[in-house]
Amino acid sequence: MPAPSAEQIRDVNTRYHDVAAAEYDAKWGISYEGHGQRLVVAKLRKALGSPIPRYDRALEIGAGTGYFSLNLKRAGLIGELTCTDISQGMLDALSGTAGRLGIDVETVCTDAERLPFPDDSFDLVFGHAILHHIPDLDTAFSEFRRVLRPGGQIAFCGEPSRHGDRLAALPKRAALALSPYWRRMLGVGRRVEQWDEGEAVEHGLEHVVDVHAFTPAQLQDFARRAGFDAVRVSGEELVAGWFGWANRTLESTAEARQIPSLWFQYAYRGYIALKALDDRVLEPALPPAIFYNLLVSATVPIDAAPAEPVPQTSTVAAAR
Ligand SMILES: C[S@@+](CC[C@H](N)C(=O)[O-])C[C@H]1O[C@@H](n2cnc3c(N)ncnc32)[C@H](O)[C@@H]1O
């Protein structure tokens, strides 16, 4: 099959996320309470380093249902908040949650490569699990830089790492091979695939929406080419990621309601313990490239000349 065009990728991303919006928070266990806020603040701290300043005007790219921005806002780290996304369905879900939480937010449905904001509008441009969906990252990064004031920062977290992704395939494969024994041990039945219409659409489009997996050098280059400096790339989730993916793979093979709650307690506690090992021991010691997720931050130089326009070519092939 020929590679999809940039326009097709954007169109599929819009449809896929419109369908996913209603169940998105439940599917990913997204919380807007203390636990969610702690997770998001810890990720931003990893990306930017400590201490994190307060940002008066912040723009989220690909905000989805609001996991990052609503938690950051509740944690008191940002003032005025603008959330963008290519999917109106995701933004509608975000506005609903913001309303319930009493959070004031402007939402704008737009592509990350075309930001409808004047130059120098924001102090922070940020996102989570978004860069890998964007067809032309040179254009997107130059837009991020254009709308930031001199001294403003970008911070993107949760981007798939090319090597980390390949390493994570091993525990997934091992879990699949062991799943019949695991089901027998727990006394649970095999899952019979029964997708509703929404799940079927989602599943069919999944391979088109994830355009990139990055090396740390590629992320650095996108930021540098757009004129940022103080570029910093870090990695997170290694053994916790392997443990989590192995367990999710096992669970996906079984009838969900038959899995005993003790298993979920074990999976949750094990993940938290291994995450502490990743955070405290492995992330400071090992190269970012081998972790499952990458984080990138950078700063617009204070004495920066206006950003050069970038050539309108697709970087899909370059980043693969
Ligand atoms: C994996 S979801 C992440 C959502 C949210 N940031 C989170 O962490 O829960 C990716 C989001 O990016 C949006 N998206 C995909 N392509 C985009 C593009 N070209 N411009 C803006 N948003 C896009 C999708 O609609 C979706 O809401």
The ligand as an ORCA input file, in Angstrom:
! r2SCAN-3c Opt
* xyz 0 1
  C      -2.876     10.407     21.620
  S      -3.974     11.747     21.658
  C      -3.325     12.649     23.048
  C      -4.345     13.577     23.640
  C      -3.859     14.278     24.910
  N      -2.745     15.156     24.637
  C      -3.491     13.253     25.964
  O      -2.318     13.118     26.291
  O      -4.413     12.588     26.457
  C      -3.431     12.752     20.305
  C      -4.278     14.000     20.057
  O      -3.670     14.746     19.000
  C      -4.684     15.228     18.126
  N      -4.071     15.443     16.808
  C      -3.693     14.505     15.899
  N      -3.151     15.084     14.824
  C      -3.172     16.421     15.040
  C      -2.741     17.556     14.301
  N      -2.174     17.449     13.094
  N      -2.924     18.780     14.839
  C      -3.509     18.915     16.061
  N      -3.932     17.877     16.816
  C      -3.770     16.654     16.311
  C      -5.725     14.133     18.163
  O      -6.974     14.577     17.725
  C      -5.685     13.706     19.629
  O      -6.592     14.440     20.411
*
